[in-house]
Amino acid sequence: MSDISNYVDGFVQLLPLVPLHKLVIFPYMNAAFEVSDSSNLSAFEGAMNEGREVFLVTHQVDAVGVPEFDAFNKVGTITRIKSILRAPSGPVRITVEGLRRAKFLSIQNLPTGQHAEVQDFPREESAALLMNASRGVLLDFFHKFAEVSPRVPDEAVAYLDKVEDCDKLCDLIAAHALDALAEQLEVLNLVSVPARIERLCIYLAQKTEQVGLQMQLEAKVKQLMEKNQREYFLREQMKVIRKELGDTDLTDVTDLAERLEKVDFEPAIREKIGKELSRLSTMTPGSPDISVSRTYLETIADLPWGVYTQDDYDLDHARSILARDHYGLDKVKERILEYLAVHALTHSLKGTILCLVGPPGVGKTSIARSIASALGRSFVRMSLGGVRDEAEIRGHRRTYVGAIPGRIITSVKQAGTMNPVMLLDEIDKMASDLHGDPAAALLEVLDSEQNNTFRDHYLDIPFDLSQVMFVITANSLDTVSRPLLDRMEVIELGSYTPEEKLEIAKRHLLPKQLKENGLTRSFLRIDDGALRAIISDYTAESGVRTLERMLGTVCRKAAIAKMDGRKSFRVNDKRARELLGPAHALHDKVDARRLVGCVTGLAWTSVGGEILTIEATAMQGSGQLQLTGKLGDVMQESAKAAVSFIRAHAQELAIDPNFHKNTDLHIHVPMGATPKDGPSAGVTMVTAIYSALSGRPVDQRIAMTGEISLRGRVLPIGGLKEKSIAAHRAGAKRVLFPADNQQDLEEVPESVRQELIFTPVSTLEQVLRIVFEENNAEAN
């Protein structure tokens, strides 16, 4: 005990030690804190019972792994315990009053607990004038800080203004103004009052500026928040107003997001759409990009993602529909049924792009519609006639004003399903210019290996076209690019025969016109003779469009009669001519006479077959060859080849070998205003030239067609069916045709084959022998 008393009575003393964590107690400061450690609580209770002081020292937070004494701050505060408050449960609350600073010398472990060996600092004596001036400066800095800081109450400012002692004033200001542990320890460690005032003035100036900037920032944030709240309130009001007026908020993406959420997009596509939705929702009202972004998202939402119709694979049903909608066209129907059967077995559309080629009016478009009806699919038609811009197919990029998707995507949207029957009509009428080649854009659309990820420029996301059945129509394949043609299966539709047109008129066209004109079969009756007269005298076409118009004219005449009170209206061939006026289509008839230098040829046109008379005249001259009748390059070359053959075989043919020196030849093809071209008139020209040079007549009832070579071969031609029908209609009795075309005879109608003699030829010698020898023998 004597040692302890010696410490107590001297300048160095031992006091109960209580460590503080993240807390600094300044002299003259009243502080309350909670104690849960039993040893610290015992120290407080023992000191309070004995009326002793306690040494509080801060444990340095960053002092980890150092000796126990070194872990403490070397300056602490000697305090007096004012109260100990015990709660029914939980920690004990201690209230202390800071008395003075003391230097922490060491830790002493005594039986009554840990004690601190401390030493009081001597009282510093400073000039009164200097201290008063320093006090004034410190208070000025404190007042500025208190004006901007909400943590200093007005009562504290008023109290501190009355404190005269600079030492006490410094510690009390530090307790109110400083909040960082390092700053508090730095001021506590400053024993010198002037040094403490200087450090506090620096801290107060910094904190005043800091708090001022913080307040300015908070004011700006508050102002912005108030503005945003005001705008939000106004937007909500605008929404209500628009709702009442029936308008919509273009930046409201709720409905769009819900519609797009239902679609099973790929992750990359969903991410792109999500970004666009976020962008739209954050746009400022009135921005010109709102309509662009919303239109883009609405276009995506309107597409039939994942919507498919169930295919009907009943072949009997398909047969009945094709038979109901079309007469004839047996090969076309057979191919369509083959396609449906394969599709039913494989459930795959890969490699099945049908291209229907034929003259106008033969039913290409209606066949495509029948396919859709047989399958139970949606039907959509897209006309390619006159399309010359690639963007028509692939769309415009969204960077352009007024950009829209391409017609492929628009057609799918119109169909409402991902697997419609899409008709690409008149593909041969497409063109190309500086805007690109639409045929090249169609390569991806019609390629079954690529169209499952077709990318429209406007959408800029992959779109699956693999389940779309494409049906393509064309009048001719001459202008269709080879790569595009390679992707299609071509089915040719030939011209209708007169008998087929008669059946089509009776089964389809006439009932349609009766319905459209409000008539009934019992009122208007048109016999077969009238229909044949209309077909032969008023139509000159491969299809039946003109025939339908003529029937419409008759129906309108009948409608007038019905309105005039007639009870019935009968039409025969004579009456049909009276109603329709002079004949429009005058078909050439073969001359029954035998003529020199005149031969009946056969030609194919876009409206069917026609006879083509070739006239040749030999005149004394210098061997010139004159060609008239608006002949094309190929036909002119055929004429030159024919002359060369005659010259090469002049002796065999018993004609003057020098005719090319002393005889001029003039070859003419009537209907001079009509352009003519093609190689199939070669045999006709050889026969006409030989007849003109030899003076031997030719039976005009023999019609012929075939390309020639200089060696005298007869080469195959096209359109034998149409040419044969033309020969039959013109009154011919015999048709000479290339032997290589014998398989095409199956396409010639049975009625034509029964009334015409078809003679296949392979050389020009056969042609000349049949025309000038065999036929002469038959005539005799």
C-alpha positions in Angstrom: 0.0 0.0 0.0 2.9 2.4 0.7 4.0 2.2 -2.9 0.5 3.1 -4.0 0.2 6.0 -1.7 3.5 7.3 -2.9 2.2 7.3 -6.5 -1.0 9.0 -5.4 0.6 11.8 -3.5 3.2 12.6 -6.1 2.9 14.2 -9.6 2.9 10.7 -11.1 0.0 8.6 -10.0 -1.8 5.3 -10.6 -5.4 5.4 -11.7 -7.8 2.6 -12.7 -7.4 2.1 -16.5 -10.4 1.9 -18.8 -9.6 1.5 -22.5 -11.8 3.2 -25.1 -12.5 1.9 -28.6 -13.2 4.5 -31.4 -14.1 7.0 -28.7 -12.2 10.1 -27.4 -13.1 11.9 -24.2 -11.9 15.5 -24.0 -11.3 17.4 -20.8 -14.3 19.5 -19.6 -16.5 17.2 -21.6 -19.5 15.3 -20.2 -19.9 12.0 -22.0 -22.1 8.9 -21.6 -21.3 5.5 -23.0 -22.1 1.9 -22.4 -19.9 -0.7 -20.7 -20.4 -4.4 -21.1 -16.9 -5.7 -20.1 -16.9 -6.9 -16.5 -13.3 -5.8 -15.7 -14.0 -2.3 -16.9 -17.3 -2.2 -15.0 -15.5 -3.3 -11.8 -12.9 -0.5 -12.3 -15.7 2.1 -12.6 -17.6 0.8 -9.6 -14.5 0.6 -7.4 -13.4 4.1 -8.3 -16.9 5.5 -7.7 -17.2 3.9 -4.4 -13.8 5.2 -3.3 -14.4 8.6 -4.9 -11.4 8.2 -7.1 -10.7 9.4 -10.6 -10.4 7.1 -13.7 -8.0 7.2 -16.6 -9.6 6.8 -20.0 -7.3 6.2 -22.9 -8.2 5.4 -26.6 -7.1 2.2 -28.1 -5.6 2.9 -31.6 -7.7 1.1 -34.1 -4.9 0.4 -36.6 -2.6 -1.0 -33.9 -2.9 -4.7 -34.6 -0.2 -7.2 -33.5 1.7 -4.8 -31.3 2.5 -5.0 -27.5 -0.5 -4.0 -25.3 0.9 -0.7 -24.1 2.0 0.4 -27.6 -1.5 -0.2 -28.8 -2.8 2.8 -26.8 -2.6 6.5 -27.5 0.0 8.1 -25.2 -2.3 10.9 -24.0 -5.5 10.1 -22.2 -8.1 11.9 -20.1 -8.5 11.8 -16.3 -12.2 11.7 -15.6 -14.6 11.8 -12.7 -17.5 9.3 -12.6 -20.8 11.1 -12.3 -23.2 8.2 -12.5 -23.6 4.5 -13.2 -27.0 3.4 -14.6 -27.9 -0.2 -14.6 -30.8 -1.4 -16.9 -32.8 -4.5 -16.1 -31.1 -6.2 -19.0 -28.2 -5.2 -21.3 -25.1 -3.1 -20.8 -24.5 -0.6 -18.0 -24.5 3.1 -19.0 -21.7 5.2 -17.5 -21.6 9.0 -17.4 -18.2 10.7 -16.9 -16.8 14.3 -16.8 -13.4 14.9 -18.3 -11.0 16.8 -16.0 -7.6 17.1 -17.6 -5.0 15.6 -19.9 -2.4 13.2 -18.7 0.5 11.4 -20.2 0.2 7.6 -20.3 3.4 6.1 -18.9 2.7 2.4 -18.4 0.3 -0.3 -17.5 0.4 -1.7 -14.0 -1.4 -5.0 -13.2 -2.5 -4.8 -9.5 -4.6 -7.2 -7.5 -7.5 -4.8 -7.9 -7.1 -4.7 -11.7 -5.2 -2.9 -14.4 -4.0 0.6 -13.5 -2.4 3.3 -15.6 0.7 5.1 -14.5 0.0 8.7 -15.6 1.6 12.0 -15.3 -0.2 15.4 -15.3 1.0 18.0 -17.8 2.1 21.3 -16.2 -0.2 24.3 -16.6 0.9 26.4 -19.5 1.2 30.1 -18.9 0.6 32.4 -22.0 0.3 36.1 -22.5 -3.3 37.3 -21.8 -3.4 39.5 -24.9 -2.3 36.7 -27.2 -4.8 34.3 -25.7 -7.6 36.8 -26.0 -6.8 37.4 -29.7 -6.5 33.6 -30.4 -9.8 33.0 -28.6 -11.6 35.6 -30.8 -10.2 34.0 -34.0 -11.2 30.5 -32.8 -14.7 31.6 -32.0 -15.1 33.3 -35.4 -14.1 30.1 -37.2 -16.5 28.2 -34.9 -19.4 30.5 -35.5 -18.9 30.1 -39.3 -18.9 26.4 -38.9 -21.9 26.4 -36.6 -23.9 28.5 -39.2 -23.6 25.8 -41.8 -23.4 22.6 -39.7 -26.6 21.2 -38.3 -24.7 19.2 -35.6 -23.9 22.3 -33.4 -27.0 23.4 -31.5 -27.6 27.1 -30.7 -27.4 26.5 -27.0 -23.8 25.1 -27.4 -22.8 28.2 -29.4 -24.2 30.5 -26.7 -22.5 28.6 -23.9 -19.1 28.5 -25.6 -19.2 32.3 -26.2 -19.1 32.7 -22.4 -16.1 30.4 -21.8 -13.1 32.5 -21.1 -10.5 29.8 -20.5 -8.9 29.0 -23.9 -7.8 25.5 -22.8 -11.4 24.6 -21.9 -12.8 26.4 -25.0 -10.5 24.4 -27.3 -11.5 21.0 -25.9 -15.2 21.8 -25.9 -15.1 23.1 -29.5 -13.1 19.9 -30.5 -15.8 17.8 -28.9 -18.5 19.5 -30.9 -16.8 20.0 -34.2 -14.5 17.0 -34.8 -16.0 13.7 -35.9 -13.0 11.8 -37.3 -11.0 9.7 -34.7 -7.7 10.8 -36.1 -8.6 14.4 -35.9 -9.8 14.0 -32.3 -6.6 12.2 -31.2 -4.4 14.8 -32.9 -6.1 17.7 -31.0 -6.0 15.6 -27.7 -2.3 15.1 -28.1 -1.6 18.8 -28.5 -0.9 20.0 -24.9 0.1 23.5 -26.0 -3.0 25.7 -26.2 -1.8 28.0 -29.0 -0.9 25.0 -31.1 -4.3 23.5 -30.4 -6.1 26.7 -31.4 -4.1 26.8 -34.7 -5.0 23.2 -35.5 -8.6 23.7 -34.6 -8.9 26.8 -36.8 -7.5 24.8 -39.8 -10.0 22.0 -39.1 -12.9 24.4 -38.7 -12.1 26.2 -41.9 -11.8 23.0 -43.9 -15.0 21.6 -42.4 -16.9 24.9 -43.0 -16.0 24.8 -46.7 -16.7 21.1 -46.8 -20.1 21.5 -45.2 -20.9 24.5 -47.4 -20.1 22.5 -50.5 -22.1 19.6 -49.2 -25.0 21.9 -48.5 -24.8 23.3 -52.0 -24.8 19.8 -53.5 -27.7 18.8 -51.3 -29.6 21.9 -52.4 -29.0 21.1 -56.1 -30.0 17.5 -55.5 -33.1 18.6 -53.7 -33.9 21.0 -56.4 -33.4 18.3 -59.1 -35.5 15.9 -57.1 -38.2 18.5 -56.7 -38.0 19.1 -60.5 -38.2 15.4 -61.2 -41.1 15.0 -58.8 -42.8 17.9 -60.4 -42.2 16.4 -63.9 -43.4 13.1 -62.7 -46.5 14.6 -61.3 -47.2 16.5 -64.5 -46.5 13.3 -66.6 -49.0 11.4 -64.5 -51.5 14.2 -65.0 -50.8 14.1 -68.8 -51.4 10.4 -68.8 -54.8 10.9 -67.2 -55.6 13.6 -69.7 -54.5 11.5 -72.6 -56.5 8.6 -71.3 -59.6 10.8 -71.1 -59.0 12.0 -74.6 -58.3 8.6 -76.0 -54.6 9.4 -76.7 -51.7 7.2 -75.7 -48.4 8.0 -74.1 -45.7 7.0 -76.6 -43.1 6.6 -73.9 -45.2 4.2 -71.8 -43.8 0.8 -72.7 -45.9 -1.3 -70.3 -48.1 -2.8 -72.9 -45.3 -3.3 -75.3 -43.1 -5.0 -72.7 -46.0 -7.3 -71.7 -46.6 -8.3 -75.4 -42.8 -8.9 -76.1 -42.4 -10.8 -72.8 -44.8 -13.5 -74.0 -42.6 -14.2 -77.0 -39.8 -16.9 -76.6 -36.9 -14.9 -78.1 -33.3 -16.0 -78.2 -31.2 -14.4 -75.4 -29.4 -12.1 -77.9 -32.6 -10.9 -79.4 -34.3 -10.4 -76.0 -31.3 -8.3 -74.8 -31.5 -6.1 -77.9 -35.3 -5.6 -77.4 -34.8 -4.9 -73.7 -32.2 -2.2 -74.4 -34.6 -0.6 -76.9 -37.5 -0.7 -74.4 -35.2 1.0 -71.7 -34.2 3.6 -74.2 -37.8 4.4 -75.2 -38.9 4.6 -71.5 -36.2 7.2 -70.7 -36.8 9.5 -73.7 -37.9 13.0 -73.1 -41.5 13.7 -74.2 -41.5 15.4 -77.6 -38.3 13.8 -78.7 -38.5 12.9 -82.5 -36.9 9.5 -81.7 -39.9 8.4 -79.7 -42.1 7.5 -82.7 -39.1 5.8 -84.5 -38.3 3.6 -81.4 -41.9 2.8 -80.7 -42.8 2.0 -84.3 -39.8 -0.4 -84.3 -40.9 -2.2 -81.2 -44.5 -2.3 -82.3 -43.4 -3.9 -85.6 -41.5 -6.6 -83.7 -44.5 -7.2 -81.4 -46.9 -7.4 -84.3 -45.0 -10.2 -86.0 -46.5 -13.7 -85.5 -43.6 -15.1 -83.4 -44.3 -18.8 -82.8 -47.7 -18.8 -84.4 -48.2 -21.7 -86.8 -51.3 -23.1 -88.5 -51.8 -26.9 -88.5 -51.2 -28.4 -91.9 -53.9 -30.6 -93.5 -52.3 -33.6 -95.1 -55.6 -35.1 -96.5 -54.8 -35.8 -100.1 -58.4 -36.5 -101.0 -59.3 -33.1 -99.6 -56.4 -31.5 -101.7 -57.6 -33.3 -104.8 -61.1 -32.1 -104.4 -60.0 -28.5 -103.9 -57.7 -28.6 -107.0 -60.4 -30.2 -109.1 -63.0 -27.7 -107.8 -60.9 -24.6 -108.6 -59.2 -25.7 -111.8 -60.0 -27.7 -114.9 -57.2 -29.6 -116.6 -53.6 -28.9 -115.6 -53.2 -32.5 -114.6 -49.4 -32.4 -114.4 -49.4 -29.4 -112.2 -52.0 -31.0 -109.9 -50.0 -34.2 -109.8 -46.8 -32.3 -108.8 -48.6 -30.4 -106.1 -50.0 -33.6 -104.6 -46.5 -35.1 -104.7 -45.3 -32.2 -102.7 -48.1 -32.5 -100.2 -47.4 -36.2 -99.7 -43.7 -35.7 -99.2 -44.4 -32.9 -96.8 -46.8 -35.0 -94.8 -44.2 -37.8 -94.4 -41.2 -35.5 -93.7 -42.8 -32.4 -92.1 -40.1 -30.5 -93.9 -40.3 -27.7 -96.4 -36.6 -27.8 -97.3 -35.9 -27.5 -101.0 -39.6 -27.1 -102.1 -40.0 -23.7 -103.8 -42.4 -24.0 -106.7 -42.1 -21.8 -109.7 -45.2 -21.8 -112.0 -44.3 -20.6 -115.5 -46.8 -19.9 -118.2 -48.6 -17.2 -120.2 -51.0 -14.8 -118.6 -54.4 -16.0 -117.5 -53.7 -19.7 -117.2 -54.4 -19.8 -113.4 -50.9 -19.5 -111.8 -52.1 -17.2 -109.0 -55.3 -19.2 -108.3 -53.3 -22.4 -108.1 -51.2 -20.9 -105.3 -54.4 -19.9 -103.5 -55.7 -23.4 -103.9 -52.5 -24.9 -102.4 -53.0 -22.7 -99.4 -56.6 -23.8 -99.1 -55.7 -27.4 -99.4 -53.0 -27.1 -96.7 -55.2 -25.0 -94.4 -52.6 -22.2 -94.4 -52.9 -18.5 -94.7 -52.3 -17.1 -98.1 -50.5 -13.8 -98.9 -49.5 -12.4 -102.3 -46.6 -10.2 -103.0 -46.3 -8.6 -106.5 -42.7 -8.2 -107.7 -43.6 -6.5 -111.0 -41.6 -3.3 -111.4 -39.6 -3.8 -108.1 -36.2 -2.4 -108.7 -34.9 -1.5 -105.2 -33.3 -4.1 -102.9 -34.8 -2.3 -99.9 -38.3 -3.5 -101.1 -37.2 -7.0 -100.2 -34.9 -6.5 -97.2 -36.3 -3.2 -95.8 -34.6 0.1 -95.0 -32.2 0.7 -92.2 -33.7 2.6 -89.2 -31.2 5.4 -89.8 -33.3 6.6 -92.7 -36.3 8.8 -92.2 -39.5 6.9 -92.8 -37.8 3.5 -92.7 -40.1 0.5 -92.9 -39.6 -3.3 -93.1 -39.2 -5.1 -96.4 -42.2 -6.6 -98.2 -41.2 -10.1 -97.1 -41.6 -9.3 -93.4 -44.7 -7.1 -94.1 -46.3 -10.1 -95.9 -45.6 -12.4 -93.0 -47.1 -9.9 -90.6 -50.1 -9.6 -92.9 -50.5 -13.4 -93.0 -50.5 -13.6 -89.2 -48.6 -16.9 -89.1 -45.0 -18.1 -89.5 -45.9 -20.7 -92.1 -48.1 -19.0 -94.8 -48.2 -19.8 -98.5 -46.5 -16.8 -99.9 -47.0 -16.0 -103.6 -44.2 -14.0 -105.2 -46.0 -12.9 -108.4 -44.4 -11.8 -111.7 -40.8 -12.5 -110.6 -39.7 -12.1 -114.2 -40.8 -8.4 -114.1 -38.2 -7.4 -111.6 -35.5 -4.9 -112.6 -32.3 -3.6 -111.1 -30.7 -0.1 -110.9 -28.3 1.9 -108.8 -30.3 1.0 -105.6 -29.3 -2.6 -105.9 -30.6 -5.9 -107.4 -33.8 -7.2 -105.7 -33.1 -10.6 -107.3 -29.9 -10.9 -105.3 -31.8 -10.1 -102.1 -34.3 -12.9 -102.9 -31.4 -15.4 -103.0 -31.3 -15.5 -99.2 -35.1 -15.6 -98.9 -35.5 -18.6 -101.2 -32.4 -20.5 -100.0 -33.6 -23.2 -97.6 -30.1 -23.3 -96.0 -30.2 -19.6 -95.1 -33.7 -18.3 -94.7 -34.1 -19.7 -91.2 -32.0 -16.6 -90.1 -33.3 -14.0 -92.6 -32.2 -10.6 -91.4 -34.3 -7.7 -92.5 -32.4 -4.4 -92.5 -35.2 -2.7 -90.5 -35.6 -5.4 -87.8 -31.9 -6.2 -87.7 -32.7 -9.4 -85.9 -32.9 -13.0 -87.3 -36.3 -14.1 -88.5 -37.2 -17.6 -89.5 -38.7 -18.0 -93.0 -37.9 -21.7 -93.3 -41.6 -22.7 -92.7 -43.0 -20.4 -95.3 -44.0 -22.1 -98.5 -43.0 -20.0 -101.4 -44.8 -20.2 -104.7 -43.4 -18.1 -107.6 -45.0 -17.2 -110.8 -43.5 -15.9 -114.1 -44.6 -15.6 -117.7 -41.1 -16.3 -118.9 -37.8 -17.4 -117.4 -35.6 -15.5 -119.8 -35.1 -12.5 -117.5 -34.8 -14.6 -114.2 -31.2 -14.8 -112.9 -29.6 -18.2 -113.0 -28.7 -18.4 -109.3 -32.3 -17.5 -108.4 -33.7 -20.1 -110.9 -31.4 -22.7 -109.4 -33.3 -22.5 -106.1 -36.7 -23.2 -107.7 -38.5 -26.2 -109.1 -40.1 -25.1 -112.3 -43.5 -26.3 -113.3 -44.7 -25.1 -116.8 -48.3 -24.3 -117.4 -49.2 -24.3 -121.1 -51.9 -22.7 -123.1 -55.5 -23.9 -122.8 -57.0 -25.7 -125.7 -60.4 -24.5 -127.1 -62.0 -27.6 -125.5 -60.4 -26.8 -122.1 -61.5 -23.2 -122.4 -65.1 -24.4 -123.1 -65.1 -26.5 -119.9 -63.6 -23.7 -117.9 -66.2 -21.3 -119.1 -69.0 -23.6 -118.3 -67.7 -24.7 -114.8 -66.1 -21.6 -113.5 -66.3 -18.4 -115.5 -70.0 -18.3 -116.4 -71.3 -19.1 -112.9 -68.9 -16.4 -111.5 -70.3 -13.8 -114.0 -73.9 -14.8 -113.3 -73.4 -14.2 -109.6 -71.5 -10.9 -110.1 -74.3 -9.6 -112.4 -77.2 -10.8 -110.3 -78.4 -13.3 -112.8 -79.5 -17.0 -112.6 -78.9 -20.0 -114.9 -82.6 -20.3 -115.4 -82.7 -16.8 -116.9 -79.5 -16.7 -118.9 -78.7 -19.7 -121.0 -75.6 -19.8 -123.2 -75.2 -22.9 -125.3 -71.9 -24.6 -126.3 -72.1 -23.2 -129.8 -72.1 -19.6 -128.4 -69.2 -20.4 -126.1 -67.2 -21.8 -128.9 -67.9 -18.8 -131.1 -66.8 -16.5 -128.3 -63.6 -18.5 -127.8 -62.7 -18.6 -131.5 -63.8 -15.2 -132.6 -63.3 -12.9 -129.6 -60.3 -14.3 -127.7 -56.7 -14.7 -128.8 -54.9 -15.7 -125.7 -53.4 -18.6 -123.8 -55.5 -18.1 -120.7 -59.1 -17.2 -120.1 -59.2 -13.6 -118.9 -60.5 -12.1 -122.2 -63.0 -15.0 -122.3 -64.2 -14.0 -118.9 -64.6 -10.3 -119.9 -66.6 -11.4 -123.0 -68.9 -13.5 -120.8 -69.3 -10.5 -118.5 -70.3 -8.4 -121.5 -73.0 -10.9 -122.4 -74.2 -11.0 -118.8 -74.6 -7.2 -118.7 -76.6 -7.3 -121.9 -78.8 -10.0 -120.3 -79.1 -7.8 -117.2 -80.6 -5.0 -119.3 -83.0 -7.4 -120.8 -84.1 -8.6 -117.4 -84.7 -5.0 -116.2 -86.8 -4.4 -119.4 -89.1 -7.2 -118.3 -87.7 -10.2 -120.2 -88.4 -13.6 -118.5 -85.5 -15.4 -120.1 -82.4 -14.7 -122.2 -81.1 -17.4 -124.6 -77.7 -17.0 -126.4 -76.6 -19.1 -129.4 -73.6 -18.5 -131.7 -75.5 -16.1 -133.9 -76.9 -14.2 -131.0 -73.4 -14.0 -129.3 -72.0 -12.3 -132.4 -74.9 -9.8 -132.4 -74.2 -9.0 -128.8 -70.4 -8.7 -129.0 -70.2 -7.1 -132.5 -67.5 -7.8 -135.0 -65.0 -10.5 -134.2 -61.9 -9.3 -132.4 -59.6 -12.3 -132.9 -59.1 -13.2 -136.6 -57.1 -16.3 -136.8 -55.3 -17.1 -140.1 -56.6 -20.0 -142.1 -54.4 -22.1 -144.4 -54.9 -21.7 -148.1 -56.2 -24.9 -149.7 -54.2 -24.2 -152.8 -50.7 -25.4 -153.7 -48.4 -22.3 -154.0 -44.8 -21.7 -155.1 -42.5 -20.1 -152.6 -45.1 -20.0 -149.8 -45.0 -22.4 -146.8 -47.1 -22.6 -143.6 -44.9 -22.4 -140.5 -45.8 -22.5 -136.8 -44.9 -20.1 -134.1 -45.2 -19.8 -130.4 -46.3 -16.5 -128.8 -47.1 -15.4 -125.3 -50.8 -15.8 -126.0 -50.5 -19.3 -127.6 -49.6 -20.7 -131.0 -50.1 -19.1 -134.4 -49.4 -20.1 -138.0 -46.6 -18.1 -139.6 -46.6 -18.0 -143.4 -43.1 -17.8 -144.9 -42.9 -16.3 -148.4 -39.9 -16.5 -150.7 -39.4 -15.0 -154.1 -36.5 -15.6 -156.6 -35.6 -12.8 -159.0 -32.9 -12.3 -161.5 -30.2 -10.2 -159.9 -26.7 -10.4 -158.4 -27.3 -12.9 -155.5 -28.5 -10.5 -152.9 -30.6 -11.7 -149.9 -33.4 -9.4 -148.7 -35.2 -10.1 -145.4 -38.4 -8.3 -144.4 -41.2 -8.6 -141.9 -39.4 -7.2 -138.8 -37.3 -10.3 -138.2 -35.1 -10.6 -135.2 -31.4 -11.5 -135.3 -32.0 -15.2 -134.6 -34.6 -15.5 -137.4 -32.3 -13.6 -139.8 -29.5 -16.1 -139.0 -31.9 -19.0 -139.7 -32.6 -17.5 -143.2 -28.9 -17.2 -143.9 -28.4 -20.8 -142.7 -31.2 -21.9 -145.0 -29.6 -20.2 -148.1 -26.3 -21.7 -147.2 -27.8 -25.2 -147.1 -29.5 -24.8 -150.4 -26.2 -23.6 -152.0 -24.3 -26.5 -150.5 -26.8 -29.0 -151.9 -27.8 -27.3 -155.1 -26.8 -30.2 -157.4 -28.6 -32.8 -155.2 -31.7 -30.6 -155.3 -31.5 -30.1 -159.1 -31.3 -26.3 -159.0 -28.9 -23.9 -160.6 -25.6 -24.1 -158.6 -24.9 -20.4 -159.5 -28.2 -19.0 -158.3 -26.3 -17.1 -155.6 -24.6 -15.1 -158.4 -27.5 -14.4 -160.8 -30.6 -14.6 -158.6 -31.8 -12.4 -155.8 -33.8 -13.9 -153.0 -36.5 -12.0 -151.0 -37.8 -13.7 -147.9 -40.9 -12.0 -146.2 -43.0 -12.9 -143.2 -46.4 -11.2 -143.2 -47.7 -9.0 -140.4 -44.7 -6.8 -140.8 -45.5 -4.6 -137.8 -45.2 -7.5 -135.4 -41.7 -8.4 -134.3 -40.7 -12.0 -134.9 -37.7 -14.0 -133.7 -36.6 -17.5 -132.9 -34.9 -20.4 -134.7 -38.0 -22.7 -135.2 -38.7 -21.3 -138.7 -35.6 -22.8 -140.2 -37.2 -25.8 -141.9 -40.0 -23.5 -143.2 -37.5 -21.1 -144.8 -35.5 -24.0 -146.5 -38.7 -25.3 -148.0 -39.9 -21.9 -149.1 -36.5 -21.0 -150.7 -36.3 -24.4 -152.5 -39.8 -24.0 -153.8 -39.1 -20.5 -155.1 -35.8 -21.6 -156.8 -37.2 -24.9 -158.2 -40.7 -23.6 -159.1 -42.3 -26.5 -157.4 -45.6 -25.8 -155.4 -46.1 -26.6 -151.8 -49.3 -27.8 -150.1 -50.4 -25.1 -147.7 -52.1 -27.6 -145.5 -48.7 -28.9 -144.4 -47.5 -27.0 -141.4 -44.0 -27.4 -140.1 -41.6 -26.2 -137.4 -38.0 -27.0 -136.5 -34.6 -25.4 -136.2 -31.9 -26.4 -138.7 -28.2 -26.8 -138.8 -25.9 -26.3 -141.8 -25.5 -30.1 -142.0 -29.2 -30.5 -142.6 -30.3 -31.7 -139.2 -33.7 -30.7 -137.8 -33.2 -29.7 -134.2 -35.9 -29.7 -131.3 -38.1 -26.7 -130.6 -40.5 -25.6 -127.8 -44.2 -25.1 -127.6 -45.3 -28.1 -129.7 -48.6 -28.2 -128.0 -49.5 -24.6 -128.7 -48.2 -24.9 -132.3 -50.3 -28.0 -132.9 -53.4 -26.4 -131.7 -52.8 -23.4 -134.0 -52.3 -25.8 -136.9 -55.5 -27.5 -136.1 -57.4 -24.3 -135.7 -56.1 -23.0 -139.0 -57.2 -26.0 -141.0 -53.9 -27.8 -141.5 -53.9 -31.5 -142.2 -50.3 -32.4 -141.5 -47.6 -31.2 -139.1 -43.9 -31.8 -139.6 -42.0 -31.5 -136.3 -38.5 -32.5 -135.0 -38.1 -36.2 -134.1 -36.5 -35.2 -130.8 -39.9 -33.7 -129.8 -41.9 -36.9 -130.1 -42.2 -37.1 -126.3 -44.0 -33.8 -126.3 -46.8 -35.3 -128.4 -48.4 -36.6 -125.1 -49.2 -33.0 -124.2 -51.1 -32.4 -127.4 -54.9 -32.7 -126.8 -56.3 -36.0 -128.0 -58.8 -34.3 -130.3 -56.0 -32.5 -132.1 -53.9 -35.7 -132.5 -56.9 -37.5 -134.0 -57.5 -34.9 -136.7 -53.9 -34.1 -137.6 -51.1 -36.2 -139.1 -48.0 -35.8 -137.0 -44.8 -36.6 -138.9 -41.5 -36.5 -137.0 -38.4 -35.5 -139.1 -34.8 -35.5 -138.3 -33.2 -34.2 -141.5 -34.0 -31.6 -144.2 -33.9 -34.3 -146.8 -36.9 -35.9 -145.1 -38.7 -32.6 -145.0 -38.2 -31.9 -148.7 -39.1 -35.5 -149.7 -42.3 -35.5 -147.7 -43.4 -32.0 -149.0 -42.4 -32.4 -152.7 -42.5 -36.1 -153.4 -44.7 -38.0 -151.0 -47.3 -35.3 -150.8 -47.4 -34.9 -154.6 -47.9 -38.6 -155.0 -50.8 -38.4 -152.5 -52.3 -35.5 -154.4 -52.1 -37.3 -157.7 
